[in-house]
Amino acid sequence: MPSRDPIPRPDDLRDASQTLTGLPTPSDDLARRLGFVAELLAAAGPLPKEPLLLWREAGQPARHAVIGQELVVGRNTGQAGLTLSEDSGLSRRHFLVRHEAGPCVLRDLKSHNGTALNEPGQRVQQHLLRDGDLILAGHHVFVFLDHGRQR
């Protein structure tokens, strides 16, 4: 039985072809990022089912910090924060992650070296985080995990 769909015009086919061939080629960056996250998750073992940051320091086991309402990260954050005093690349109060009504928000706290998202060149002042985002600050790479809570 013949199809009732109209035959695409040559211009439509050309446009579709140019769209498909114009897509960026897959890069090793995504594969490297996914491999890093998978390795860290495997090393972490069971994790709480709430928003958290996951990281590992050289020669150390994977660690995590639950975000709660707000988590400040830096060299000297005070009692409520995540203090990584050995990291000279971090400011005293480098960045915070705030758990708001919907998604969690990353905010750089006017740090000296900046806060990047997913790759070193992507510095941000404020950004809505998504499950699996990488936060680069100082000499650390943190994985933000939301366990698929946000949709």
Beta strands, then each sheet from edge to edge (+ up, - down):
strand 1: 52-56
strand 2: 62-66
strand 3: 70-74
strand 4: 82-83
strand 5: 95-99
strand 6: 104-108
strand 7: 115-117
strand 8: 126-128
strand 9: 134-137
strand 10: 140-145
sheet 1: 2+ 1- 10+ 9- 7+
sheet 2: 4+ 3+ 5- 6+ 8-
end
